[in-house]
């Protein structure tokens, strides 16, 4: 036989909403946070890619060479299209001439054993007319979420490597 207070306890619904919220709210907020961070990381990568694409057009057409654009000038071209999402001082940019498209291999820009050490050296050689140029730009994006196995970081220092690479043959400009 059930006791009277037990029946009362089972039928009482006054705290049910609070308990349900307490159980479901953390899961809900983690999902919202994970969705937001994933969206921001992909947005940042697309912004970097677009900025590199637009800036390399100046090298491709010979405009950068004819204006004697410096490495800092090229960096400024990229940075003006980043909408303030990046710290441009931390952006690694390498522009070099390669002999043919087969030699356009891309090496990892960061030492896998020590994520604080960049292996890529910033250089700027936009090449001459009809030369093959490789442009690489990399940025270590800080991640925030690290909860319940969700983590977009690719390195142990809590950052994710974002990159944009273009390989093209300069137009035969004068």
ABEGO torsion letter per residue (X at the ends): XBBAAAAAAAABAAAAAAAAAAAAAAAAAAAAAAAAAAAAAAAAAAAAAAAAAAAAAAAAAGAAAAAGBBAAAAAAAAAAAAGGABBAAABBBBBBBBABAAAABBBBABBAABAABBABBBBBBAEBBGBBBBBBBBBBBBBABBBGGBBABABAAGBBBBBBBBBBBBBBBX
